[in-house]
Amino acid sequence: MQENMMNFALLLTANRDDAKDLMQETSLKVLDNREKYVDNRNFKGWVLTVMRNIFINQYHKIVRTQTVIDQNIDLYTLDIVNDSGFDSPDSSLQLQEITDAIHSLNQDLKVPFSLYVSGYQYNEIAETLNLPIGTVKSRIFFARRELRDKLKDYDRSARRE
């Protein structure tokens, strides 16, 4: 099992030291949560899923901590188009349409959706906004659905190109 864990950890991290750290953290998490393991289930699959989830959570945490946000700017009126890396006018226009669609969401949907897209997890958004986690999930779902409806013509034209 250790060899499987190490191979998977190396696949995720691409660094032997980071892989060893991930293995150790996974082992601790599995031992701490052993009562959650259901007999007659794939133990190896369960352990590797725990490892993958730890890796993803660490990645999101690193991304958030390395992101610098100027507290003096309005995050909803950022000039995303100029900093997007899109070179063609069409790409900039498409990004502007997406940005406009997000800005047109009502505040109850826009805030949780924006946090989710920024890499926050449901439970973090729920804590930040002081809402039940189910409400957060519902609002993100409704924001996605509304954006999909608003951008349905854009989606078809993007597929043709």
MARPAGU-276930 format. One record per residue (C-alpha): x, y, z; residue number from 1. Coordinates in steps of 0.05 Angstrom, whole numbers, always signed. Each point is the difference from the previous one (the first is absolute). Example, Ala and Ser with C-alpha at 12.3 -4.5 7.8 and 13.67 -1.06 7.14 Angstrom:
REM MARPAGU-276930
node xx->+246	yy->-90	zz->+156	num->1
node xx->+27	yy->+69	zz->-13	num->2
//
This chain:
REM MARPAGU-276930
node xx->+0	yy->+0	zz->+0	num->1
node xx->+57	yy->+47	zz->+16	num->2
node xx->+28	yy->-8	zz->-70	num->3
node xx->-67	yy->+16	zz->-31	num->4
node xx->-7	yy->+61	zz->+44	num->5
node xx->+71	yy->+24	zz->-18	num->6
node xx->-12	yy->-10	zz->-75	num->7
node xx->-65	yy->+39	zz->+3	num->8
node xx->+30	yy->+54	zz->+44	num->9
node xx->+58	yy->+8	zz->-50	num->10
node xx->-50	yy->+3	zz->-57	num->11
node xx->-36	yy->+57	zz->+36	num->12
node xx->+60	yy->+39	zz->+26	num->13
node xx->+57	yy->-17	zz->-48	num->14
node xx->+48	yy->+9	zz->+58	num->15
node xx->+25	yy->-55	zz->+47	num->16
node xx->+1	yy->+43	zz->+63	num->17
node xx->-69	yy->+28	zz->-12	num->18
node xx->-25	yy->-71	zz->-16	num->19
node xx->+27	yy->-25	zz->+67	num->20
node xx->-34	yy->+58	zz->+36	num->21
node xx->-65	yy->-15	zz->-36	num->22
node xx->+6	yy->-74	zz->+18	num->23
node xx->+11	yy->+17	zz->+73	num->24
node xx->-59	yy->+48	zz->+2	num->25
node xx->-44	yy->-51	zz->-35	num->26
node xx->+20	yy->-54	zz->+50	num->27
node xx->-18	yy->+45	zz->+58	num->28
node xx->-66	yy->+19	zz->-31	num->29
node xx->-18	yy->-73	zz->-14	num->30
node xx->+18	yy->-20	zz->+71	num->31
node xx->-40	yy->+58	zz->+29	num->32
node xx->-60	yy->-18	zz->-42	num->33
node xx->+4	yy->-76	zz->+1	num->34
node xx->-71	yy->-5	zz->+28	num->35
node xx->-25	yy->+30	zz->-66	num->36
node xx->+27	yy->-59	zz->-40	num->37
node xx->-55	yy->-49	zz->-18	num->38
node xx->+19	yy->-74	zz->+1	num->39
node xx->-2	yy->-37	zz->-66	num->40
node xx->+19	yy->+64	zz->-37	num->41
node xx->+63	yy->+12	zz->-41	num->42
node xx->+49	yy->+22	zz->+53	num->43
node xx->+53	yy->+20	zz->-50	num->44
node xx->-49	yy->+42	zz->-39	num->45
node xx->-24	yy->+34	zz->+64	num->46
node xx->+71	yy->+17	zz->+22	num->47
node xx->+19	yy->+27	zz->-68	num->48
node xx->-63	yy->+42	zz->-3	num->49
node xx->+18	yy->+29	zz->+68	num->50
node xx->+70	yy->+15	zz->-27	num->51
node xx->-28	yy->+34	zz->-63	num->52
node xx->-47	yy->+43	zz->+42	num->53
node xx->+56	yy->+21	zz->+46	num->54
node xx->+43	yy->+19	zz->-60	num->55
node xx->-57	yy->+40	zz->-32	num->56
node xx->-15	yy->+36	zz->+65	num->57
node xx->+74	yy->+18	zz->+9	num->58
node xx->+3	yy->+25	zz->-71	num->59
node xx->-60	yy->+46	zz->+11	num->60
node xx->+30	yy->+25	zz->+65	num->61
node xx->+66	yy->+16	zz->-34	num->62
node xx->-36	yy->+37	zz->-56	num->63
node xx->-40	yy->+41	zz->+49	num->64
node xx->+60	yy->+18	zz->+44	num->65
node xx->+42	yy->+20	zz->-60	num->66
node xx->-54	yy->+44	zz->-29	num->67
node xx->+10	yy->+73	zz->+19	num->68
node xx->-63	yy->+42	zz->+1	num->69
node xx->+2	yy->+75	zz->+6	num->70
node xx->-52	yy->+15	zz->+53	num->71
node xx->-11	yy->+70	zz->-31	num->72
node xx->-31	yy->-25	zz->-65	num->73
node xx->-70	yy->-24	zz->-15	num->74
node xx->+7	yy->-74	zz->-20	num->75
node xx->-63	yy->+3	zz->-42	num->76
node xx->+25	yy->+55	zz->-45	num->77
node xx->+70	yy->-28	zz->-15	num->78
node xx->+26	yy->+13	zz->-70	num->79
node xx->+6	yy->-74	zz->-15	num->80
node xx->+2	yy->+9	zz->-75	num->81
node xx->+66	yy->+39	zz->+0	num->82
node xx->+35	yy->-50	zz->+45	num->83
node xx->-30	yy->-63	zz->-30	num->84
node xx->+55	yy->-19	zz->-47	num->85
node xx->-49	yy->-3	zz->-58	num->86
node xx->+31	yy->+33	zz->-60	num->87
node xx->-54	yy->+0	zz->-52	num->88
node xx->-58	yy->+50	zz->+2	num->89
node xx->-49	yy->-58	zz->-6	num->90
node xx->+29	yy->-34	zz->+61	num->91
node xx->-4	yy->+64	zz->+39	num->92
node xx->-72	yy->+11	zz->-22	num->93
node xx->-19	yy->-71	zz->+21	num->94
node xx->+33	yy->+10	zz->+67	num->95
node xx->-36	yy->+66	zz->+8	num->96
node xx->-67	yy->-34	zz->-15	num->97
node xx->+13	yy->-52	zz->+53	num->98
node xx->+22	yy->+53	zz->+50	num->99
node xx->-63	yy->+41	zz->-15	num->100
node xx->-44	yy->-62	zz->+9	num->101
node xx->+32	yy->-13	zz->+68	num->102
node xx->-9	yy->+73	zz->+20	num->103
node xx->-73	yy->-4	zz->-20	num->104
node xx->-15	yy->-54	zz->+51	num->105
node xx->-37	yy->+23	zz->+61	num->106
node xx->+44	yy->+10	zz->+61	num->107
node xx->-24	yy->-63	zz->+35	num->108
node xx->+26	yy->-42	zz->-58	num->109
node xx->+59	yy->+42	zz->-22	num->110
node xx->+38	yy->+1	zz->+66	num->111
node xx->+1	yy->-76	zz->+14	num->112
node xx->+13	yy->-15	zz->-73	num->113
node xx->+58	yy->+49	zz->-3	num->114
node xx->+31	yy->-30	zz->+63	num->115
node xx->-9	yy->-71	zz->-28	num->116
node xx->+33	yy->+19	zz->-66	num->117
node xx->+57	yy->+31	zz->+40	num->118
node xx->+15	yy->-68	zz->+30	num->119
node xx->-37	yy->+2	zz->+67	num->120
node xx->-34	yy->-63	zz->+23	num->121
node xx->-74	yy->-4	zz->+17	num->122
node xx->+13	yy->-3	zz->+75	num->123
node xx->+47	yy->+61	zz->-3	num->124
node xx->-52	yy->+39	zz->-39	num->125
node xx->-54	yy->-20	zz->+50	num->126
node xx->+43	yy->+24	zz->+58	num->127
node xx->+20	yy->+65	zz->-35	num->128
node xx->-72	yy->+18	zz->-19	num->129
node xx->-30	yy->-29	zz->+64	num->130
node xx->-47	yy->-45	zz->-40	num->131
node xx->-18	yy->-74	zz->+4	num->132
node xx->+42	yy->-42	zz->-47	num->133
node xx->-62	yy->-24	zz->-37	num->134
node xx->-19	yy->+72	zz->-15	num->135
node xx->+69	yy->+13	zz->-28	num->136
node xx->-3	yy->-62	zz->-44	num->137
node xx->-70	yy->+20	zz->-25	num->138
node xx->+21	yy->+71	zz->-17	num->139
node xx->+61	yy->-24	zz->-38	num->140
node xx->-43	yy->-50	zz->-38	num->141
node xx->-51	yy->+55	zz->-17	num->142
node xx->+56	yy->+48	zz->-21	num->143
node xx->+29	yy->-53	zz->-47	num->144
node xx->-68	yy->-14	zz->-30	num->145
node xx->-15	yy->+74	zz->-10	num->146
node xx->+68	yy->+11	zz->-32	num->147
node xx->-9	yy->-60	zz->-45	num->148
node xx->-67	yy->+29	zz->-24	num->149
node xx->+30	yy->+70	zz->-10	num->150
node xx->+60	yy->-27	zz->-37	num->151
node xx->-32	yy->-55	zz->-41	num->152
node xx->+12	yy->+36	zz->-66	num->153
node xx->+72	yy->+12	zz->+19	num->154
node xx->+9	yy->-74	zz->+16	num->155
node xx->-25	yy->-21	zz->-69	num->156
node xx->+45	yy->+49	zz->-37	num->157
node xx->+61	yy->-21	zz->+41	num->158
node xx->-11	yy->-73	zz->-20	num->159
node xx->-2	yy->+18	zz->-74	num->160
node xx->+69	yy->+33	zz->+2	num->161
//
